[in-house]
């Protein structure tokens, strides 16, 4: 790394996006990932779609229990 960097031509906020929504990564345990990946492949859908379906069902169950 350089000792000094020249920011004299920099633009403040050039890449700022106020409405940007970040999607955090989700880390699954290897056995869980393996199981879900196999189920998704068997159904012919992407892994993320399967995980979202399962989480939505869990949310429905949680909300029904309130």
Rosetta silent file (secondary structure, phi, psi, omega in degrees, C-alpha in Angstrom):
SEQUENCE: XXXXXXXXXXXXXXXXXXXXXXXXXXXXXXXXXXXXXXXXXXXXXXXXXXXXXXXXXXXXXXXXXX
SCORE:     score description
SCORE:     0.000 S_00000001
   1 L     0.000  145.267  176.866    0.000    0.000    0.000 S_00000001
   2 L   -72.080  154.444  176.031    1.116    3.509   -0.669 S_00000001
   3 L   -68.771  -37.124 -178.413    1.908    5.787    2.257 S_00000001
   4 L  -135.324  145.787  175.944   -0.385    8.467    0.817 S_00000001
   5 L  -120.103  145.694 -178.644   -3.256    8.492   -1.636 S_00000001
   6 L   -97.780  108.934  179.078   -4.407   11.499   -3.654 S_00000001
   7 L  -105.510   17.171 -175.853   -8.144   12.100   -3.235 S_00000001
   8 L   -64.134  -24.698  179.653   -8.077   15.647   -4.617 S_00000001
   9 L  -104.464   11.867  179.998  -10.125   14.583   -7.680 S_00000001
  10 L   -74.121  154.749  178.747  -12.498   12.361   -5.729 S_00000001
  11 L  -117.180  119.164 -179.768  -16.260   12.928   -5.719 S_00000001
  12 L   -67.711  131.626  176.002  -18.085   12.605   -2.423 S_00000001
  13 L    75.302   14.778 -176.427  -21.139   10.342   -2.643 S_00000001
  14 L   -57.738  -37.547 -176.749  -20.458    9.253   -6.219 S_00000001
  15 L  -108.188    9.899 -179.443  -21.599    5.688   -5.557 S_00000001
  16 L   -70.949  130.358  177.769  -24.116    6.435   -2.769 S_00000001
  17 L  -130.418  101.641 -173.086  -27.545    4.889   -3.370 S_00000001
  18 L   -63.124  -28.857 -177.504  -30.010    5.831   -0.616 S_00000001
  19 L   -97.021    9.301 -178.563  -32.634    3.222   -1.570 S_00000001
  20 L   -66.792  131.596  176.090  -30.178    0.363   -1.982 S_00000001
  21 L  -111.301  121.594  179.361  -31.179   -2.797   -0.107 S_00000001
  22 L   -86.735  138.391  176.760  -28.350   -5.137    0.736 S_00000001
  23 L  -104.459  108.243 -177.335  -28.996   -8.863    0.717 S_00000001
  24 L   -71.076  147.910  177.308  -26.839  -10.446    3.400 S_00000001
  25 L   -70.786  147.334  177.344  -25.291  -13.837    2.671 S_00000001
  26 L  -115.485  126.036 -177.792  -26.802  -16.799    4.477 S_00000001
  27 L  -106.197  119.998 -179.908  -24.441  -19.555    5.518 S_00000001
  28 L  -100.663  150.630  174.882  -25.913  -23.022    5.904 S_00000001
  29 L   -64.624  147.689 -176.273  -24.340  -25.957    7.665 S_00000001
  30 H   -53.510  -42.713 -178.793  -22.847  -28.404    5.150 S_00000001
  31 H   -67.917  -37.322  178.438  -25.355  -31.201    5.878 S_00000001
  32 H   -67.278  -44.453  179.186  -28.306  -28.795    5.629 S_00000001
  33 H   -60.819  -44.105 -179.932  -26.972  -27.358    2.381 S_00000001
  34 H   -61.187  -45.573 -179.816  -26.439  -30.833    0.941 S_00000001
  35 H   -63.283  -49.814 -177.310  -29.978  -31.925    1.849 S_00000001
  36 H   -66.042  -37.715  178.612  -31.652  -28.780    0.515 S_00000001
  37 H   -63.385  -39.575  178.139  -29.583  -28.781   -2.677 S_00000001
  38 H   -66.111  -41.616  178.831  -30.650  -32.369   -3.363 S_00000001
  39 H   -64.968  -40.976  179.422  -34.330  -31.507   -2.733 S_00000001
  40 H   -64.897  -42.473  179.647  -34.102  -28.456   -4.999 S_00000001
  41 H   -64.656  -40.065  179.439  -32.472  -30.487   -7.760 S_00000001
  42 H   -63.906  -32.828  179.341  -35.122  -33.198   -7.453 S_00000001
  43 H   -88.211   -9.495  179.213  -37.835  -30.553   -7.870 S_00000001
  44 L    72.768   31.958  179.380  -35.965  -28.835  -10.688 S_00000001
  45 L  -126.087  159.500  177.167  -35.836  -25.444   -8.963 S_00000001
  46 L   -66.350  151.312  179.845  -32.976  -23.238   -7.769 S_00000001
  47 H   -57.390  -43.082 -177.877  -31.792  -23.716   -4.203 S_00000001
  48 H   -61.990  -35.837  178.784  -32.656  -20.116   -3.300 S_00000001
  49 H   -65.972  -43.156  178.634  -36.254  -20.639   -4.447 S_00000001
  50 H   -62.432  -46.320 -179.127  -36.621  -23.735   -2.268 S_00000001
  51 H   -62.040  -41.824  178.454  -35.132  -21.996    0.770 S_00000001
  52 H   -63.542  -41.551  177.742  -37.449  -19.008    0.278 S_00000001
  53 H   -60.028  -45.842 -179.149  -40.493  -21.311    0.024 S_00000001
  54 H   -64.368  -42.260  179.675  -39.534  -23.088    3.239 S_00000001
  55 H   -66.783  -38.277  177.056  -38.917  -19.846    5.113 S_00000001
  56 H   -62.636  -39.750  177.352  -42.236  -18.389    3.937 S_00000001
  57 H   -64.968  -39.982  177.136  -44.021  -21.477    5.257 S_00000001
  58 H   -63.384  -40.811  178.455  -42.229  -21.111    8.584 S_00000001
  59 H   -62.336  -42.802  177.210  -43.263  -17.454    8.766 S_00000001
  60 H   -58.561  -43.289  179.587  -46.903  -18.467    8.108 S_00000001
  61 H   -65.123  -41.365  178.863  -46.711  -20.994   10.950 S_00000001
  62 H   -62.950  -45.888 -179.286  -45.195  -18.443   13.318 S_00000001
  63 H   -66.615  -34.833  179.056  -47.838  -15.864   12.443 S_00000001
  64 H   -67.658  -29.020 -178.676  -50.661  -18.426   12.814 S_00000001
  65 L   -82.074   -4.225 -179.301  -49.453  -19.239   16.313 S_00000001
  66 L   -81.465    0.000    0.000  -49.701  -15.657   17.541 S_00000001
